[in-house]
Amino acid sequence: MSNMCKIREMNLETAKYYGYEAQSNQLVEECAELIQAVNKYRRVETGLGQPVAEDKKAIARDNLVEEIADVELMLEQVKYLLQIPEDELLAVKTFKVNRTRERMENSK
C-alpha cells in the first residue's frame, strides 16, 4: 500500500471516529487558519514597502503549506462523511472553470 493510500485510509478512519459535526467544525477552524496564513504570506512576500528577511518568508511559506494540507485533509473527511462523489465535484469544477474562461475571453 502506498503512503498516499495509508494517509487516506487513516484520514477516513478519523472521519468515521469523530463524525460530521466535529469534523465540519474542525474544517471551519482550519479554513480560518488558512485565511490567516494566506494573508501573512502575502504581507511577508510584499513586505508592505519594508525589507523582509528570507527566513521570515520561508516560515510564512511553510505555515501556508501546513494550513493547505490541513484544509485538504478536512475536506477529504467531509466529502467522505457526506458521501460526495468525485464526479459530482468534477462536474461543478468544470462548470466553474469554463465560466471563468468565458469571462476572461469576454473581458478582452
N, C-alpha and C positions, 0 to 999 in steps of 0.2 A: 504494500500500500504506500503510495507517495505521501510526502509530507503535507501537500495540499489536501489530500483526501482525509488524512488524520486530523488536520486542523478543522476541516469542515465537519467531520463526524463529532469531534469534541464540542464544536460550537453548537451543533444541533442538539446534542445531549444537554448542554447548558440551557438552551431554549426550552426544551421539554421540562427540565427540572424546575426552572423559575416561572415559566408560563408567560402569557401575553401581557398581563397587567404590569408585572415587574419589568419585563424587558422593553415594553413600549416606553415606560418611564425612563429606563436607562438610555434608550435611543434618544429621547428628548435631551437628556443631560449631555450625552456625547455630541449631539448636534450643536449644542450651545458651546461646548468646549472647542469644537471645530471652528465655529464662527470666531471665537476669540483667537485661535491660533492663526487663522487666515488674516485677521486684522493686525495681529502682532507681526506676522511675517511681512505684510505689506508696509507697515511702519518701519521695520528694520531695513527692508530692502530699499526703500526710497530714502531713508534717513531723515525725512522731513527737513531737508536742507542742511543737515549736520552729518559729519562723517560717522560711520558706524564700523566698529571692529568686525573683522571677518568671523571671529569666534561667536559673536552675538548673532550674526547671520546664520551660521551653522546650527546654533542652538535653536533658533526660531524655526529653521527648516526641519530639523529633527523632530521638534514638537508638532509641527504641521503633519509630517508623515505619520507620527504616532496617532494623532487625532483622526486622520483619514482612515487608518486601519481600524480604530475603534468603531467609527461610524459604519464602515463596511461590514464588520462583524455583526453589529447590532441589526443592520438592515437585513443581512442574511437570516438572522434569527427571526425577525418579524415577518419576513416573506415566508419562511417555513411555517411559523405558527398560524399565519392567516391563509396558508395554502395558496399563495400567489404564484402561478406558474411562470417560468421564464419566457414562454412565448407570449403571454399577456403583456409582460413588461416590454418585450421586444417590439410588440405592435405599437405601444404607446411611445416608446423611444423613437421608433421610425417615424411616426406621425410628427413628433415634435422637431426632430432634426430636419425633416422635409419642410415643415412650416418655417423654420428659421432660415433655411436655404432660400425659400421663396422670398422671404422678407429681405434677405441680403441682395438677391437679384433685383427686386423691385426698388431698392434704395440706390441703385447705380445710376 
